[in-house]
Amino acid sequence: MTLSEIKRISPMLAVADMEKTLAFYQDMLGFVPTMKSAEYAIVARDGQIIHFMKAASEEIMKRLRGHVEIYIEVRGIRGMWDHVKSFKIRYRIRDLFERDYGMTEFHIEDPNGYLIFVGEPTAEASKAEGAGAI
């Protein structure tokens, strides 16, 4: 077998409304559109990308809502949380908390009903807080 390297795994998500989706990922999480059309878009941040494609029908979206999740591991979760919590009036958000498997997380539901877990290893989050870095 030839040795190979996986360089990136990028989710490809069906969306109901491209403009609302792009606005959410940009405003909430700081992703920037690198390719954008009514049917397909790509956003990027810190070398990571997410692809979005316009869903073929509302039936497809009904089947996906509540069944799609993505996990974004970050560095500096408390700084990100300070920004994200200001959107609680517009989006469903679960407050910052510590998991028993060693991650500090918050959860957000995007405009398509997808659950986004944002997490950082708890030890790193604690070190950053203790050092005054956010």
C-alpha positions as protocol buffer text, in pm:
chain_id: "A"
residue {
  index: 1
  type: MET
  ca { x: 0 y: 0 z: 0 }
}
residue {
  index: 2
  type: THR
  ca { x: 128 y: 345 z: -91 }
}
residue {
  index: 3
  type: LEU
  ca { x: 175 y: 581 z: 202 }
}
residue {
  index: 4
  type: SER
  ca { x: -53 y: 877 z: 188 }
}
residue {
  index: 5
  type: GLU
  ca { x: -154 y: 1167 z: 406 }
}
residue {
  index: 6
  type: ILE
  ca { x: -497 y: 1307 z: 472 }
}
residue {
  index: 7
  type: LYS
  ca { x: -458 y: 1683 z: 465 }
}
residue {
  index: 8
  type: ARG
  ca { x: -810 y: 1797 z: 548 }
}
residue {
  index: 9
  type: ILE
  ca { x: -1160 y: 1668 z: 598 }
}
residue {
  index: 10
  type: SER
  ca { x: -1425 y: 1920 z: 499 }
}
residue {
  index: 11
  type: PRO
  ca { x: -1795 y: 1881 z: 570 }
}
residue {
  index: 12
  type: MET
  ca { x: -2036 y: 1937 z: 282 }
}
residue {
  index: 13
  type: LEU
  ca { x: -2372 y: 2051 z: 415 }
}
residue {
  index: 14
  type: ALA
  ca { x: -2704 y: 2091 z: 235 }
}
residue {
  index: 15
  type: VAL
  ca { x: -2871 y: 2422 z: 321 }
}
residue {
  index: 16
  type: ALA
  ca { x: -3217 y: 2570 z: 286 }
}
residue {
  index: 17
  type: ASP
  ca { x: -3110 y: 2935 z: 254 }
}
residue {
  index: 18
  type: MET
  ca { x: -2759 y: 3011 z: 135 }
}
residue {
  index: 19
  type: GLU
  ca { x: -2755 y: 3377 z: 243 }
}
residue {
  index: 20
  type: LYS
  ca { x: -2876 y: 3305 z: 598 }
}
residue {
  index: 21
  type: THR
  ca { x: -2628 y: 3021 z: 629 }
}
residue {
  index: 22
  type: LEU
  ca { x: -2332 y: 3227 z: 510 }
}
residue {
  index: 23
  type: ALA
  ca { x: -2428 y: 3517 z: 738 }
}
residue {
  index: 24
  type: PHE
  ca { x: -2448 y: 3281 z: 1037 }
}
residue {
  index: 25
  type: TYR
  ca { x: -2108 y: 3117 z: 981 }
}
residue {
  index: 26
  type: GLN
  ca { x: -1946 y: 3453 z: 912 }
}
residue {
  index: 27
  type: ASP
  ca { x: -2104 y: 3658 z: 1193 }
}
residue {
  index: 28
  type: MET
  ca { x: -2111 y: 3385 z: 1456 }
}
residue {
  index: 29
  type: LEU
  ca { x: -1791 y: 3188 z: 1394 }
}
residue {
  index: 30
  type: GLY
  ca { x: -1575 y: 3417 z: 1180 }
}
residue {
  index: 31
  type: PHE
  ca { x: -1567 y: 3206 z: 862 }
}
residue {
  index: 32
  type: VAL
  ca { x: -1513 y: 3403 z: 539 }
}
residue {
  index: 33
  type: PRO
  ca { x: -1671 y: 3307 z: 205 }
}
residue {
  index: 34
  type: THR
  ca { x: -1405 y: 3204 z: -47 }
}
residue {
  index: 35
  type: MET
  ca { x: -1650 y: 3094 z: -316 }
}
residue {
  index: 36
  type: LYS
  ca { x: -2014 y: 3194 z: -334 }
}
residue {
  index: 37
  type: SER
  ca { x: -2308 y: 3134 z: -564 }
}
residue {
  index: 38
  type: ALA
  ca { x: -2680 y: 3078 z: -510 }
}
residue {
  index: 39
  type: GLU
  ca { x: -2627 y: 2701 z: -530 }
}
residue {
  index: 40
  type: TYR
  ca { x: -2283 y: 2640 z: -376 }
}
residue {
  index: 41
  type: ALA
  ca { x: -2048 y: 2816 z: -137 }
}
residue {
  index: 42
  type: ILE
  ca { x: -1727 y: 2755 z: 54 }
}
residue {
  index: 43
  type: VAL
  ca { x: -1625 y: 2931 z: 376 }
}
residue {
  index: 44
  type: ALA
  ca { x: -1284 y: 2924 z: 543 }
}
residue {
  index: 45
  type: ARG
  ca { x: -1118 y: 3014 z: 871 }
}
residue {
  index: 46
  type: ASP
  ca { x: -770 y: 2930 z: 998 }
}
residue {
  index: 47
  type: GLY
  ca { x: -710 y: 2687 z: 712 }
}
residue {
  index: 48
  type: GLN
  ca { x: -1035 y: 2495 z: 771 }
}
residue {
  index: 49
  type: ILE
  ca { x: -1321 y: 2493 z: 521 }
}
residue {
  index: 50
  type: ILE
  ca { x: -1689 y: 2405 z: 506 }
}
residue {
  index: 51
  type: HIS
  ca { x: -1880 y: 2354 z: 182 }
}
residue {
  index: 52
  type: PHE
  ca { x: -2251 y: 2438 z: 148 }
}
residue {
  index: 53
  type: MET
  ca { x: -2483 y: 2326 z: -130 }
}
residue {
  index: 54
  type: LYS
  ca { x: -2839 y: 2437 z: -183 }
}
residue {
  index: 55
  type: ALA
  ca { x: -3072 y: 2151 z: -87 }
}
residue {
  index: 56
  type: ALA
  ca { x: -3274 y: 2013 z: -378 }
}
residue {
  index: 57
  type: SER
  ca { x: -3597 y: 2030 z: -177 }
}
residue {
  index: 58
  type: GLU
  ca { x: -3754 y: 2112 z: 157 }
}
residue {
  index: 59
  type: GLU
  ca { x: -3809 y: 1738 z: 202 }
}
residue {
  index: 60
  type: ILE
  ca { x: -3433 y: 1685 z: 212 }
}
residue {
  index: 61
  type: MET
  ca { x: -3396 y: 1958 z: 476 }
}
residue {
  index: 62
  type: LYS
  ca { x: -3674 y: 1802 z: 687 }
}
residue {
  index: 63
  type: ARG
  ca { x: -3480 y: 1474 z: 689 }
}
residue {
  index: 64
  type: LEU
  ca { x: -3151 y: 1642 z: 784 }
}
residue {
  index: 65
  type: ARG
  ca { x: -3268 y: 1885 z: 1055 }
}
residue {
  index: 66
  type: GLY
  ca { x: -3169 y: 1756 z: 1396 }
}
residue {
  index: 67
  type: HIS
  ca { x: -2955 y: 1478 z: 1246 }
}
residue {
  index: 68
  type: VAL
  ca { x: -2641 y: 1661 z: 1132 }
}
residue {
  index: 69
  type: GLU
  ca { x: -2366 y: 1760 z: 1375 }
}
residue {
  index: 70
  type: ILE
  ca { x: -2018 y: 1897 z: 1330 }
}
residue {
  index: 71
  type: TYR
  ca { x: -1744 y: 1945 z: 1588 }
}
residue {
  index: 72
  type: ILE
  ca { x: -1507 y: 2241 z: 1570 }
}
residue {
  index: 73
  type: GLU
  ca { x: -1209 y: 2224 z: 1802 }
}
residue {
  index: 74
  type: VAL
  ca { x: -1066 y: 2567 z: 1882 }
}
residue {
  index: 75
  type: ARG
  ca { x: -794 y: 2737 z: 2081 }
}
residue {
  index: 76
  type: GLY
  ca { x: -921 y: 3028 z: 2292 }
}
residue {
  index: 77
  type: ILE
  ca { x: -1277 y: 2910 z: 2345 }
}
residue {
  index: 78
  type: ARG
  ca { x: -1354 y: 3169 z: 2612 }
}
residue {
  index: 79
  type: GLY
  ca { x: -1280 y: 3455 z: 2374 }
}
residue {
  index: 80
  type: MET
  ca { x: -1499 y: 3295 z: 2111 }
}
residue {
  index: 81
  type: TRP
  ca { x: -1771 y: 3235 z: 2371 }
}
residue {
  index: 82
  type: ASP
  ca { x: -1768 y: 3603 z: 2469 }
}
residue {
  index: 83
  type: HIS
  ca { x: -1855 y: 3685 z: 2108 }
}
residue {
  index: 84
  type: VAL
  ca { x: -2104 y: 3401 z: 2047 }
}
residue {
  index: 85
  type: LYS
  ca { x: -2313 y: 3453 z: 2362 }
}
residue {
  index: 86
  type: SER
  ca { x: -2426 y: 3792 z: 2231 }
}
residue {
  index: 87
  type: PHE
  ca { x: -2625 y: 3603 z: 1965 }
}
residue {
  index: 88
  type: LYS
  ca { x: -2836 y: 3406 z: 2217 }
}
residue {
  index: 89
  type: ILE
  ca { x: -3143 y: 3612 z: 2135 }
}
residue {
  index: 90
  type: ARG
  ca { x: -3124 y: 3505 z: 1766 }
}
residue {
  index: 91
  type: TYR
  ca { x: -3002 y: 3143 z: 1783 }
}
residue {
  index: 92
  type: ARG
  ca { x: -3034 y: 2838 z: 2003 }
}
residue {
  index: 93
  type: ILE
  ca { x: -2712 y: 2822 z: 2205 }
}
residue {
  index: 94
  type: ARG
  ca { x: -2606 y: 2604 z: 2496 }
}
residue {
  index: 95
  type: ASP
  ca { x: -2383 y: 2791 z: 2739 }
}
residue {
  index: 96
  type: LEU
  ca { x: -2016 y: 2712 z: 2791 }
}
residue {
  index: 97
  type: PHE
  ca { x: -1969 y: 2402 z: 3009 }
}
residue {
  index: 98
  type: GLU
  ca { x: -1716 y: 2129 z: 3084 }
}
residue {
  index: 99
  type: ARG
  ca { x: -1761 y: 1774 z: 2957 }
}
residue {
  index: 100
  type: ASP
  ca { x: -1655 y: 1463 z: 3148 }
}
residue {
  index: 101
  type: TYR
  ca { x: -1436 y: 1363 z: 2854 }
}
residue {
  index: 102
  type: GLY
  ca { x: -1207 y: 1663 z: 2906 }
}
residue {
  index: 103
  type: MET
  ca { x: -1348 y: 1929 z: 2675 }
}
residue {
  index: 104
  type: THR
  ca { x: -1491 y: 2272 z: 2746 }
}
residue {
  index: 105
  type: GLU
  ca { x: -1774 y: 2331 z: 2496 }
}
residue {
  index: 106
  type: PHE
  ca { x: -2068 y: 2534 z: 2384 }
}
residue {
  index: 107
  type: HIS
  ca { x: -2327 y: 2425 z: 2128 }
}
residue {
  index: 108
  type: ILE
  ca { x: -2504 y: 2625 z: 1860 }
}
residue {
  index: 109
  type: GLU
  ca { x: -2787 y: 2538 z: 1622 }
}
residue {
  index: 110
  type: ASP
  ca { x: -2732 y: 2688 z: 1278 }
}
residue {
  index: 111
  type: PRO
  ca { x: -3017 y: 2819 z: 1056 }
}
residue {
  index: 112
  type: ASN
  ca { x: -3055 y: 2473 z: 897 }
}
residue {
  index: 113
  type: GLY
  ca { x: -3111 y: 2293 z: 1227 }
}
residue {
  index: 114
  type: TYR
  ca { x: -2757 y: 2149 z: 1235 }
}
residue {
  index: 115
  type: LEU
  ca { x: -2586 y: 2122 z: 1572 }
}
residue {
  index: 116
  type: ILE
  ca { x: -2239 y: 2271 z: 1597 }
}
residue {
  index: 117
  type: PHE
  ca { x: -2024 y: 2166 z: 1891 }
}
residue {
  index: 118
  type: VAL
  ca { x: -1738 y: 2407 z: 1962 }
}
residue {
  index: 119
  type: GLY
  ca { x: -1478 y: 2273 z: 2203 }
}
residue {
  index: 120
  type: GLU
  ca { x: -1133 y: 2305 z: 2349 }
}
residue {
  index: 121
  type: PRO
  ca { x: -949 y: 2062 z: 2577 }
}
residue {
  index: 122
  type: THR
  ca { x: -1039 y: 2173 z: 2929 }
}
residue {
  index: 123
  type: ALA
  ca { x: -675 y: 2185 z: 3042 }
}
residue {
  index: 124
  type: GLU
  ca { x: -592 y: 2432 z: 2761 }
}
residue {
  index: 125
  type: ALA
  ca { x: -899 y: 2644 z: 2836 }
}
residue {
  index: 126
  type: SER
  ca { x: -802 y: 2656 z: 3205 }
}
residue {
  index: 127
  type: LYS
  ca { x: -438 y: 2744 z: 3127 }
}
residue {
  index: 128
  type: ALA
  ca { x: -545 y: 3029 z: 2898 }
}
residue {
  index: 129
  type: GLU
  ca { x: -780 y: 3167 z: 3161 }
}
residue {
  index: 130
  type: GLY
  ca { x: -515 y: 3143 z: 3433 }
}
residue {
  index: 131
  type: ALA
  ca { x: -264 y: 3325 z: 3216 }
}
residue {
  index: 132
  type: GLY
  ca { x: -512 y: 3603 z: 3144 }
}
residue {
  index: 133
  type: ALA
  ca { x: -523 y: 3515 z: 2774 }
}
residue {
  index: 134
  type: ILE
  ca { x: -855 y: 3494 z: 2602 }
}
